[in-house]
Amino acid sequence: MNNQQELNLIGAYGPWAKSLNLEKLPSYSFRNSEITDPDSWRDATRKLVAERMGAVDLGSIPKVTVHQTGTFEGVDFEEITYQLPSGNPTKAVILKPENVQGKLPAILGLHCHGGNKFLGLEKISRTKDDIPPYVQAHHNTYYEGRAWANEAAKQGYVVMVHDAFAFGSRRVKIEDVPTSIRKGITDFSLETEEQIDVYNDWASNHEHILAKSLFSAGTSWPAVFLAEDQMALNILADREDVDASRLGCAGLSGGGLRTVMLGGLDPRIACAVAVGFMTTWADLLLYKSYTHTWMSYVPILPQELDFPEILGLRAPLPTLVLNDIEDQLFTLSEMEKADKILQEVYAKANASDRYKCTFHPGPHKFDQAMQVEAFGWFDRWLKG
């Protein structure tokens, strides 16, 4: 090992911590030879993961309000909101090819984190020419200038993108928390890029408070993400223009994390594409937890499943993992180990042809070449 790998985030305690649970097959791993019934294993393990994360029930499908419709660059759009049991109404956008009739396959587009909680759905979708420079900069940095949800819609899909918990319309507002944790901020208008930057800095520092508060409530950030993403999937699947038997999901980074959870735990996802978020618990323990947020962690679960095995719960359903070779958020060797784990899971499920992992050159991103591969994977499994 090189010096970077010999050193670890918790020093002399690293090897000991790894030895506790991460040097043997996790107890619920499908790779264990004694597990021979995939259906029983999957049902029991999904139930276990839901318990570990503190699953949240958001009730019945809420009423959807359509605020604006139109067409932008060959894509018909609907801007909608719906009210969940807590917080401000969730904003979402529905995208589909212009002038197309009948039921189409559908994709739930899961936006990234990107260090920006002021933005949500705008990170991967677009309904007008005139967008703020900071939105275009986000597209340029992570998506090679494209709103990838629009590009997917052009390929013949109904695509829904919604603001995730703590982002965009679902963000925690500074004016709603005690003065003692506002960091001296008194301007809540968020009308300028400078004000937005101040908010995003505050929201980043607020993550540990939000995560600990959720733990104290008996739940976790992944559980809330999953519940809200499943509600969005309910709304998407319930549409008259959607074929609910052909549903997919995809996302980069934080959206990749959400793809792991939603794709692994909700059997309605017929095809999943996880981008820029695949590694092992050992990578997070020893090397890379500092590059990630509090949104990734489910206490105790590493005893029972390695991280890629959460996504592996969907085997034999089609799954594509896209990685970046120079991704600064992960260790390459651990991304490669995660790939091998998923290869083993899919081989045991007799579905090796339904799993693919590709390593693309470059840093953390979902660029046009990766988008083309993702759309081709969706076409293969949702249109065939």
RAWOQUI-V170839 format. One record per residue. N is the residue number from 1. RES is the residue in one small letter. PSI is psi in radians with two decimals (NA if undefined). OMEGA is omega in whole degrees, -180 to 180 (none if undefined). D_CENTER is the distance of its C-alpha to the mean C-alpha in Angstrom with 2 decimals. Layout:
BEGIN
<<N	RES	PSI	OMEGA	D_CENTER> <N	RES	PSI	OMEGA	D_CENTER>>
END
This chain:
BEGIN
<<1	m	2.63	177	31.16> <2	n	3.04	-175	31.28> <3	n	-0.61	-179	31.85> <4	q	-0.67	-179	28.26> <5	q	-0.48	177	27.23> <6	e	-0.66	173	30.37> <7	l	2.63	178	29.44> <8	n	2.98	-169	26.47> <9	l	-0.39	-179	24.85> <10	i	0.41	171	27.12> <11	g	-2.31	-176	30.23> <12	a	-0.30	-180	32.70> <13	y	-0.22	-176	30.49> <14	g	-0.96	-180	27.80> <15	p	-0.69	177	29.67> <16	w	-0.82	-179	30.66> <17	a	-0.71	178	27.18> <18	k	-0.63	-177	25.93> <19	s	-0.32	-177	28.96> <20	l	-0.79	-174	28.19> <21	n	-0.26	-167	25.56> <22	l	0.17	178	23.94> <23	e	0.31	177	27.02> <24	k	2.88	178	27.30> <25	l	2.28	176	25.43> <26	p	2.65	-170	23.32> <27	s	-0.52	-179	25.18> <28	y	0.17	-179	22.84> <29	s	2.32	177	21.99> <30	f	-0.29	180	22.82> <31	r	-0.22	176	24.62> <32	n	2.29	-175	27.33> <33	s	-0.46	-178	30.43> <34	e	-0.21	177	31.43> <35	i	1.96	-175	28.43> <36	t	-0.16	-180	29.85> <37	d	1.70	-175	28.55> <38	p	-0.69	-176	24.97> <39	d	-0.79	179	24.80> <40	s	-0.74	177	26.11> <41	w	-0.81	-177	23.93> <42	r	-0.81	-179	20.73> <43	d	-0.81	-178	21.87> <44	a	-0.66	-176	22.99> <45	t	-0.66	175	19.97> <46	r	-0.70	177	17.48> <47	k	-0.74	179	19.94> <48	l	-0.81	-179	20.10> <49	v	-0.72	178	16.39> <50	a	-0.70	178	16.51> <51	e	-0.77	-178	19.61> <52	r	-0.71	-177	18.41> <53	m	-0.24	-177	15.46> <54	g	1.08	-173	17.86> <55	a	2.50	-176	16.53> <56	v	2.35	177	17.12> <57	d	2.05	-179	19.03> <58	l	0.11	176	18.77> <59	g	-2.71	-175	21.72> <60	s	2.93	-179	22.60> <61	i	2.22	-178	21.11> <62	p	2.87	175	22.15> <63	k	2.38	179	24.37> <64	v	2.26	177	22.83> <65	t	2.20	177	24.79> <66	v	2.13	-177	25.01> <67	h	-0.59	-178	26.00> <68	q	2.50	174	26.43> <69	t	2.79	179	26.54> <70	g	-2.98	178	27.48> <71	t	2.36	179	27.09> <72	f	2.05	176	25.77> <73	e	0.90	175	26.41> <74	g	0.14	-179	26.68> <75	v	2.15	172	23.79> <76	d	2.43	-179	24.62> <77	f	2.68	171	22.42> <78	e	2.21	174	22.39> <79	e	2.10	-172	21.28> <80	i	2.89	168	20.82> <81	t	2.78	172	20.33> <82	y	2.63	-175	20.29> <83	q	2.06	172	21.15> <84	l	2.99	-175	19.30> <85	p	-0.34	180	21.55> <86	s	2.75	176	20.89> <87	g	-3.09	179	20.35> <88	n	2.79	178	20.88> <89	p	2.53	179	20.25> <90	t	2.21	173	16.83> <91	k	2.50	178	17.15> <92	a	2.86	176	15.72> <93	v	2.45	175	17.04> <94	i	2.25	-178	18.04> <95	l	2.45	177	18.99> <96	k	2.81	-180	21.30> <97	p	2.49	-179	24.11> <98	e	2.33	172	27.25> <99	n	0.55	177	30.01> <100	v	2.36	-179	28.42> <101	q	2.88	176	29.59> <102	g	-3.11	-178	28.68> <103	k	2.37	-179	25.57> <104	l	2.71	167	22.80> <105	p	2.76	-173	19.78> <106	a	2.65	179	16.58> <107	i	2.29	170	13.00> <108	l	1.95	180	10.29> <109	g	2.12	-175	8.87> <110	l	1.94	-174	5.54> <111	h	2.85	-175	6.99> <112	c	3.11	174	6.89> <113	h	-1.15	174	8.80> <114	g	0.30	-179	11.88> <115	g	0.35	-175	14.19> <116	n	1.78	178	14.69> <117	k	-0.19	174	14.30> <118	f	-0.65	180	17.12> <119	l	2.67	173	15.12> <120	g	-1.77	-175	12.31> <121	l	-0.46	-179	12.63> <122	e	-0.28	-179	15.31> <123	k	-0.49	-175	13.08> <124	i	0.08	-179	12.62> <125	s	2.88	-177	15.43> <126	r	2.39	179	19.14> <127	t	0.13	-179	22.11> <128	k	2.80	178	24.94> <129	d	-0.75	-171	26.63> <130	d	1.71	176	27.15> <131	i	2.66	-179	24.03> <132	p	2.63	179	24.30> <133	p	-0.61	-178	24.60> <134	y	-0.45	174	21.70> <135	v	-0.78	178	19.34> <136	q	-0.66	178	20.99> <137	a	-0.67	177	20.73> <138	h	-0.81	177	16.94> <139	h	-0.75	-177	17.02> <140	n	-0.74	-175	19.59> <141	t	-0.76	-170	17.95> <142	y	-0.36	-170	14.59> <143	y	0.35	-179	15.35> <144	e	0.71	173	19.11> <145	g	-0.03	-174	20.10> <146	r	2.65	164	18.43> <147	a	1.70	-167	16.40> <148	w	-0.44	178	14.62> <149	a	-0.67	176	14.02> <150	n	-0.73	180	17.81> <151	e	-0.65	177	18.52> <152	a	-0.71	178	16.78> <153	a	-0.70	180	18.83> <154	k	-0.40	-179	21.91> <155	q	-0.04	176	21.46> <156	g	0.53	-179	22.20> <157	y	2.62	163	19.15> <158	v	2.14	-177	18.50> <159	v	2.27	175	15.17> <160	m	2.33	174	13.78> <161	v	2.22	-180	11.68> <162	h	2.74	175	11.77> <163	d	2.17	178	11.69> <164	a	2.83	176	9.24> <165	f	2.20	178	11.33> <166	a	0.17	178	13.33> <167	f	2.60	174	12.70> <168	g	-2.19	180	15.27> <169	s	-0.30	-179	17.29> <170	r	0.18	-177	15.62> <171	r	2.73	172	16.49> <172	v	2.22	-179	19.09> <173	k	2.38	-178	22.36> <174	i	-0.65	-178	24.76> <175	e	-0.20	-180	27.69> <176	d	-0.01	-179	26.40> <177	v	2.84	-178	26.57> <178	p	2.59	180	29.85> <179	t	-0.56	-175	31.74> <180	s	-0.36	179	31.74> <181	i	0.30	178	28.07> <182	r	-0.04	179	28.07> <183	k	0.57	178	29.21> <184	g	0.08	-179	32.12> <185	i	2.23	179	30.15> <186	t	-0.19	179	32.25> <187	d	1.98	-176	31.08> <188	f	0.20	-170	28.24> <189	s	-0.60	179	28.69> <190	l	0.76	-178	25.87> <191	e	-0.23	-179	27.90> <192	t	2.80	179	28.04> <193	e	-0.61	178	25.73> <194	e	-0.77	178	27.45> <195	q	-0.66	178	26.73> <196	i	-0.72	178	23.02> <197	d	-0.71	178	22.99> <198	v	-0.76	179	24.79> <199	y	-0.82	-178	22.31> <200	n	-0.64	177	19.28> <201	d	-0.76	178	21.35> <202	w	-0.78	-177	22.18> <203	a	-0.60	177	18.65> <204	s	-0.78	180	17.66> <205	n	-0.35	-179	20.70> <206	h	-0.19	-175	20.01> <207	e	-0.75	-177	16.77> <208	h	-0.58	178	18.96> <209	i	-0.80	-179	20.99> <210	l	-0.77	-180	18.24> <211	a	-0.80	-179	16.82> <212	k	-0.62	177	20.43> <213	s	-0.70	177	21.27> <214	l	-0.73	176	18.58> <215	f	-0.71	-179	19.91> <216	s	-0.38	177	23.33> <217	a	-0.01	-180	22.49> <218	g	0.32	179	21.68> <219	t	-2.88	-177	17.93> <220	s	2.88	179	14.90> <221	w	-0.81	178	11.86> <222	p	-0.59	179	9.54> <223	a	-0.71	-180	12.08> <224	v	-0.76	173	12.02> <225	f	-0.90	-176	8.34> <226	l	-0.79	-179	9.03> <227	a	-0.77	-178	12.35> <228	e	-0.61	176	11.54> <229	d	-0.65	177	9.01> <230	q	-0.61	176	11.86> <231	m	-0.72	176	14.36> <232	a	-0.70	178	13.02> <233	l	-0.66	175	13.20> <234	n	-0.82	-178	16.68> <235	i	-0.75	180	17.72> <236	l	-0.82	-177	16.72> <237	a	-0.44	-177	18.43> <238	d	-0.13	-178	21.40> <239	r	2.56	-179	22.32> <240	e	-0.38	-179	25.58> <241	d	0.20	-177	24.39> <242	v	2.35	171	21.59> <243	d	1.80	-173	22.33> <244	a	-0.13	176	20.36> <245	s	-0.07	-178	21.09> <246	r	1.23	-178	19.11> <247	l	2.40	176	15.51> <248	g	2.96	172	12.56> <249	c	2.69	-180	8.88> <250	a	2.70	175	7.33> <251	g	2.73	177	5.43> <252	l	2.46	169	6.71> <253	s	-2.01	174	6.58> <254	g	-0.58	174	4.60> <255	g	-0.53	174	2.58> <256	g	-0.71	174	3.82> <257	l	-0.81	-180	3.78> <258	r	-0.56	175	2.37> <259	t	-0.71	177	4.30> <260	v	-0.82	-177	6.58> <261	m	-0.88	-178	7.30> <262	l	-0.80	-180	7.80> <263	g	-0.62	-180	9.35> <264	g	-0.55	-170	11.32> <265	l	-0.23	-179	12.58> <266	d	1.91	-176	13.27> <267	p	-0.15	178	16.00> <268	r	-0.35	179	15.97> <269	i	1.77	-177	13.25> <270	a	-0.39	-178	15.98> <271	c	2.30	-176	14.12> <272	a	2.48	176	10.69> <273	v	1.89	180	9.86> <274	a	2.16	-174	7.58> <275	v	2.24	172	8.63> <276	g	0.60	172	9.67> <277	f	1.27	177	8.27> <278	m	2.05	179	10.95> <279	t	-2.83	179	13.95> <280	t	2.84	174	16.14> <281	w	-0.57	180	16.89> <282	a	-0.65	178	20.11> <283	d	-0.76	-180	18.54> <284	l	-0.67	179	16.94> <285	l	-0.86	-169	20.26> <286	l	-0.60	-166	22.59> <287	y	-0.60	-163	21.23> <288	k	0.16	179	17.88> <289	s	-0.49	-178	16.84> <290	y	-0.32	178	18.44> <291	t	0.01	-175	16.01> <292	h	2.89	-179	13.04> <293	t	-3.10	177	12.63> <294	w	0.07	-173	13.47> <295	m	-0.12	-168	9.99> <296	s	-0.22	-161	9.78> <297	y	2.36	176	13.07> <298	v	1.89	-176	14.70> <299	p	2.51	176	18.47> <300	i	-0.52	-173	20.71> <301	l	-0.61	179	18.14> <302	p	-0.34	174	18.88> <303	q	-0.45	-168	22.37> <304	e	-0.49	178	21.24> <305	l	2.40	167	18.32> <306	d	2.81	-173	17.24> <307	f	-0.84	-178	13.55> <308	p	-0.38	-179	13.38> <309	e	-0.26	172	15.35> <310	i	-0.84	176	12.63> <311	l	-0.59	180	11.31> <312	g	-0.23	176	15.08> <313	l	-0.32	-179	15.74> <314	r	-0.19	179	15.25> <315	a	2.33	16	18.16> <316	p	0.33	-179	20.17> <317	l	2.56	-175	17.75> <318	p	2.36	-176	16.87> <319	t	2.25	176	14.05> <320	l	2.29	174	13.69> <321	v	2.21	178	12.35> <322	l	2.14	-180	13.05> <323	n	2.74	173	14.10> <324	d	2.24	-173	16.21> <325	i	-0.67	-180	19.49> <326	e	0.46	-179	20.06> <327	d	2.06	-177	16.60> <328	q	-0.17	-177	17.79> <329	l	-0.19	-175	14.90> <330	f	2.83	173	15.88> <331	t	2.23	-174	19.23> <332	l	-0.76	-179	20.03> <333	s	-0.57	179	22.00> <334	e	-0.56	171	19.25> <335	m	-0.69	179	16.82> <336	e	-0.65	175	19.85> <337	k	-0.70	178	20.40> <338	a	-0.70	177	16.91> <339	d	-0.78	-180	17.84> <340	k	-0.66	178	21.17> <341	i	-0.84	-179	19.81> <342	l	-0.60	174	17.84> <343	q	-0.76	180	20.99> <344	e	-0.75	-180	23.06> <345	v	-0.82	-178	21.01> <346	y	-0.58	176	21.19> <347	a	-0.75	179	24.82> <348	k	-0.51	177	25.77> <349	a	0.11	-178	24.26> <350	n	0.73	-176	26.47> <351	a	0.66	-178	23.60> <352	s	-0.51	180	23.49> <353	d	-0.17	-178	23.59> <354	r	0.11	175	20.29> <355	y	2.38	176	18.32> <356	k	2.47	174	18.14> <357	c	2.28	-180	16.93> <358	t	2.39	176	18.03> <359	f	2.01	-179	18.60> <360	h	2.61	178	19.11> <361	p	2.65	174	21.33> <362	g	3.08	-179	20.36> <363	p	-3.00	-177	18.12> <364	h	2.00	-174	14.41> <365	k	2.98	172	13.69> <366	f	1.36	-171	12.97> <367	d	-3.09	-173	16.64> <368	q	-0.69	178	18.83> <369	a	-0.70	179	19.79> <370	m	-0.66	177	16.27> <371	q	-0.74	178	15.68> <372	v	-0.75	179	18.98> <373	e	-0.72	179	18.08> <374	a	-0.81	-179	14.88> <375	f	-0.64	177	17.04> <376	g	-0.64	177	19.76> <377	w	-0.78	176	17.75> <378	f	-0.77	180	16.87> <379	d	-0.73	-178	20.55> <380	r	-0.73	-171	21.77> <381	w	-0.36	-179	20.15> <382	l	-0.24	179	19.81> <383	k	-0.22	-177	23.07> <384	g	NA	none	25.28>>
END
